[in-house]
């Protein structure tokens, strides 16, 4: 029997956004290794094909869905398609995010602000809105979102990113309180310092080889996705 057949997420249906690279790809591969049927989303199919190749090479299975998370109507259509195919969703991982530009608040261009809020906050609200009925049809629906340590300090020039992540935390904690009586759980993960493209954009002078790889932090995502998880409305450090 394969490791996936005996895995901690055996038979669970998991949707991972931003699954083309970094944390999203690492979580998707770990979920597949733990036995989950993984649904990979990113803006283009080319971006998630590499993740799919790795999953299949390890004996897992994945479904590829190109999806622009800033298009709320497409998210709603996606939710309807998932219902038609599976009738439920066990795990939702809202990982996709964008940094924007590090600049003084007063100097930020409106389109940059709008995109950061659209990707980091509004898209995750639309995902919750569309996937909530599917999560409720699971015997143990789990929603997990990626936040950042910038919400627990004041970092000059990080205004848009920090504001979007702080708002995301408020949104997810509110949702967690609303679903607590129904057996569902919603939490956030602060991954800390990890080797990602977003990290390289924020700290271009940093040697990425000195940082932990995304694969090193996947355990917390598995623990929060398990049916046995009792955490709810928390920010969990990876």
N, C-alpha and C positions, 0 to 999 in steps of 0.2 A: 504494500500500500504506500502511495506517495505521501510526502510530507504535507502537501496541500489537502489531501483527503483526510488527514488527521488534524488539520490546522484549527486554530482557535476561532477562525471566522468561516469555518466550513459551511458552504451553502448560503452564506449571506450575500446580498446584493448591495454593492457599494459604488457610489458615484463620487469621483474625485475630479475637482476642477483644477485647472492649471497643471495638468498631468503630463505636459510635454517635457518638463525638465525639473531640476531642483527638488524641493520638498515634495511637490505633487507627484512627480515620477517615482521618487523613492517610496512614498506611502503606497502608491498604486501597486508597485512591484511587491512590497511587503504584504499587502492585503491578499494579492493573488497567491503568494507563497503560503499564506495562512488559510487558503481554501475559498476565498471569496470570488464571486463573479464580479469583475471590476468593469466599470464603465468609465472610460477615459474621455475627458473633454479638454479642448483647447481651441484657439481660434482657427487653426488650420489642421487638416488631417496629417499633413507632413510632420507637424510638430509632435504628434502623439504616436506616429508609426514606430519610432525608435523605442519608446516605452513598451509598446505592444510587442515588438520583436523580442525584447528582453523577457517579458512575461511568458510568451509562448516558448521561448528557448528553455525556460525553467519548468515547463510543463503546465503552466497556468493558462487561463483564458481571459480575453478582454474584448470589450466592445468599444469601437472608436466613434466618437460623435463630435465633429467640428461644431463649435458653438461660440458665438460672440456674446459674452455675458452682459454687454451693454445694451443688448436688444431684448427688452423684457418680454415682448411678444414671442420671440423664439424660445425663451425659457419656458413660457407657458405651454407652447406647442411640444416642447421636449418632455415636460411633465406628463402631458396627455399620452405621448408615445410610450413612455415608461409604464404608465398604467395599463395600456393596451397589451404590452408585452409581458410584464411581470406582475401587475396588480398591486405592487407594493415597492417600497424601498427600505432597506434595513439601515444603511449608513450613508450619510451625506457628509462629504469633506469639502468645505469651502476654503480652498487654498489660494486660488488665483488672486494676485495683487499687483499693484504698480506703485513705484516710488514717486513718480512725478519729477519735480525739480527741487533741489535744496536751495532755497532762496528766502530772503526776508518776506514776511507775510504781505507787506505793503507793495512788494515788487512782483508778486505772483500774477502771471497772466490768467485771466478767467478760464480759457480752455484747459489749461493744466489743472487748475482746481477742479473743474467739472469732471475731467477724466478720472482723477484720483478718487473722488467721491463716488463716481459712477461704478468703478471697478471694485473698490475696496468696501463700499457700504451698500449702495443701492442694488448692485447685482446680487449680493448675498441676501438682501431682503426679498428680492424677487425669487431667488432660489427657495428660501423658506416658505414664501407664499405659495409657490407651485408644488413643492415637495412635501409640505406638511400633511396633506391628505394621504400621501403614499407612506410617509413615516408612521402615521397613525394606524395603517393597515399591517404594519410589521408587528411581530410579537415583542420586539424590543428595539424600537427606532432610536437611532443615535445620530445626532448632528454635531459636527466638530468644525470649528473655524480657526483659522490661523490669525493670531494677533501679533503684537510686538511689545518689547520692553519700553518703547518710546512713550507708551501711555502712562508709565509710572515714573516719569521724570519730566523735566522741561528742557528740550533740546532746541536751541535756536536754529532757524532755517528749515526745520522739519514740520512746519505748520500744517500743510495739507495732509501729509501721511499720518502724522500723529492724531490730527483731528478725526480723520476717517477711521482709524483703528480704535480710538476711544469711543466713537459713536457705534462702531461694530460691537464692541464689548457691551455697551448698554443695550443694544438691540438683542444680542444673543442671551444676555442675562434675563431680559424681560420675557423673551420667548420661553426660556427655561422655566421661569416661574409659572407661565401659563400652561405648560404641558406636564408639570410635575406629578399631577394626579392620574396621568394616563399611561404611566410606564415608560414614557419617552424621556430621553436625556439630551441636553444640549450643553456643550462646553467649548472652551477656547484653549488653544495651545500657544504658548509663547516659546518659539523654538530656540531663542537665544542666538548666539553667534554661530552661524552656519555658512558653509561655502555655497552661495547661491549667486545668480546673476544680479539680483537686486542688491545684495550685499556689496558686490563688486562695483556696481554703479554708485553706491553711496560712499564707498571707501576705495577709490581707484588706486591708491598707493599701497594698499594692503596686499601681502602675499597670500593668495588663496590657499596655497598648500599648507599653511600653518593653521587652517581652520578645519573643524570637523566636517565630514561629508554629510549630506542630507540623510544617508542611510543610517547614520549613527543615532538619529533621533526618532526613528519610526516606532519604537516600542510604546511610547505614550499614545500614539494614534491607535495602535492595536488595543491597548488597555481600555481606552475610552470608547472603542467601537464594540467591545464585547457585550453580549447580553447581560452578563453579570455586573457590568459597571453600574455603580450607584452614585457617582459624582453627578452633580447637576448645577449649572449656572456658575461654574468655576473657571478661573484662568489657571491652567496647569503648565508648569515649566517642564520643558523637554529634558 
